[in-house]
Amino acid sequence: MKKDKKMGLSTRSIHSGEIRYNEYGSITTPVVQTSTFIFRGTHEIDQLQKGAKGRFEYGRYGNPTQVAAEAKLAALEDAEDAVLFSTGMSAITTTLFALLNSGDHMIITDDAYKRTLDFCTTCLQKFNIGCTVVKMCDYKAMEKAIRKNTKIFFSESPTNPYLNIMDQEKMVAIYKKRGIKIISDSTFATPYNQRPLEYGVDLVIHSATKYLAGHNDILAGVVLGKKEIVQPVREYLKITGGCIDPHSSYLLIRGLKTFELRMERLNANGQTIAEYLEKHPKIKRVYYPGLKSHPHHDVAVKQMKGFGAVVTFVMDDNVKTVHKFLSKLKFINIGPSLGGVESLITHPATVSYYKLTKEQRLKLGIRDGLVRLAVGAENAEDIIGDLAQALG
Ligand SMILES: *Cc1c(COP(=O)(O)O)cnc(C)c1O
């Protein structure tokens, strides 16, 4: 099915990218589990060289199951083109390698995903690519950081773990007129809740590991935007080699078919749990963009359809108290990641940031009482029940 804006999100996520009558008459897209493709004769070599659609050569250069998943994602984001990667990090690093040259400069916000920050501030430096880290949502600093050789602005929204929200209009107004490409990691928002391309963002990146695949069973990343920018990234992927495999592509397709259903439930659960925690006497503070108490609530309401399922909260700043609470949970599992149907809870100070000293953690805003809950698709009353008994 071709991308059709009039079709609803579920119709697109179920039918886009699928070949209606494939060779086998199977309703599902086959998992073309192969590393290489063979030619029936030299006429097929000619077809390949002419760029014939549906003609493949070697697994790293593309696979039919991957192509179906890419078309589905492009339809969901209303993007001209999409390219899939083995992980979100592979999508981010390959995109930056493809678009930056030695001597260029980029800007990134300070609460971006930690590994993205690591890559931009250390790996890119080896290639003489400068990177300025600016405070998230400090629009003056975002403008001041611009240099003559600035080529890219990279940010996320909402961010981890405080769910800060970048004002898309303000961000685009600063960079667009100067010809600086804007890349937005929209993992926490998903195409259900936020549409950065409609504001003029050049490229949207998702860790498809999270809400898009949605079942905590694969790693994947995707880059979406206009063909003219996605194409050079796809060419670079053929060199860097972080391609998605056919089976993960299939699991992504399968997960995406219930994308809208899951997001409706996850958004509702996120809001319900955030409101419950905000009223709980043992919780000092809750961060959730759907709450009036969130510093960026107004911006979130203006540009988002829903606020996702990550709820961050602060308990007593005492590792023992937090660990006692975590160990009492009955079905909410302790673990990193988010966006799947299973609820996951993590304690940033002793999981993602345990290698840092307490001072370094506090500088990043990671206090000992901070807890991040990635609410799953279970029934909200059961999630509340589990939290209540563990807090009690
Ligand atoms: C998880 C995540 C990534 C990295 O994605 P992987 O699929 O784990 O490589 C990047 N950005 C954000 C916002 C994430 O949550």
The ligand as a Gaussian input file, in Angstrom:
#p B3LYP/6-31G(d) Opt

LIG

0 1
 C       17.826000       3.736000      23.667000
 C       18.073000       5.050000      23.075000
 C       19.061000       5.244000      22.105000
 C       19.973000       4.126000      21.669000
 O       19.265000       3.147000      20.971000
 P       19.748000       1.615000      20.915000
 O       18.683000       0.980000      20.087000
 O       19.810000       1.120000      22.322000
 O       21.087000       1.615000      20.275000
 C       19.216000       6.505000      21.570000
 N       18.445000       7.531000      21.963000
 C       17.482000       7.386000      22.893000
 C       16.672000       8.569000      23.291000
 C       17.265000       6.150000      23.481000
 O       16.320000       6.010000      24.411000

